Amino acid sequence: MRSMTKSTRQIQIGQVTIGGPAIAIIAGPCSIESEAQFLEAASQAKKAGAHLLRGGIYKLRTHPQSFQGLGDPALAIAESVRKKLGMPLVSEITDPRQIEGMISIIDVFQVGTRNMYNYPLLKELGKTSKPVLLKRSFSASIEEWLLAAEYIESSGNPNVILCERGIRTFERATRNTLDLSAVAFVKQHSTLPVIVDPSHATGRRDLIEPMSLAAIAAGADGLLIEMHPNAAASLSDGHQAIDGEDLARILSRVEKLGQAIDRPILRLA
């Protein structure tokens, strides 16, 4: 495990910096369901103040009959919307064989909680120069999470962003238990930037706002928030998605808190 450090590595994604003094926001739907849905979600996210767009092309789901994402057909949709909105795209990769088709379309590879231990995938992503957003496994210790990041770094890619998304505990009131102490610990013991996903951490849209504020207070460099233009009709995780108006309200409060602790939301030129 790395020794204590005061500096955080800055990861550059187009005009967006993650790990700098300003807070970066990633927002969008869990899955790309159609071009109309994704374009509307992206438009709402950008209007609300998000800097990067999230959209799932391939999805790993616990239940084999659950919606697994559109897969390959979503690549063209993602590319089209990304160009129209001019926003960098974050999307989950589930298999090393997907790298070739995704690398020219997405700007950040997301490694989901189930793949944090997929060392062959981490090594292959380490051979690219694209930033990798590494989610903590729901059963991982902080040390295991940091060591997973080292698999990517040791293969040649230093552009790693850690994402705390909650861990599995005995508690059932929320989907997971958001471990904000991990955020503070990582900021003290690693140079890697760390963001927080309050959507998957809680599984409840009513808790996204307070947990977003708490995450920033704990030292997070950014937020990953699930939003959908019509959460009631979402094909995946609609119960934890918010709409564009809710996102704008939350980011307004995050901005006020950030200013108080010298961590304003990132402003693009």
Secondary structure, DSSP 8 states (H G I E B T S, - for coil): -----S----EEETTEEESSSSBEEEEE-SS---HHHHHHHHHHHHHHT-SEEE--SS---SSTTS-----THHHHHHHHHHHHHT--EEEE--SGGGHHHHTTT-SEEEE-GGGTT-HHHHHHHHTS-S-EEEE--TT--HHHHHHHHHHHHHTT---EEEEE--B--S--SSSSB--HHHHHHHHHH-SS-EEE-HHHHH--GGGHHHHHHHHHHHT-SEEEEEB-TTGGG-SS-GGG-B-HHHHHHHHHHHHHHHHHTT--B----
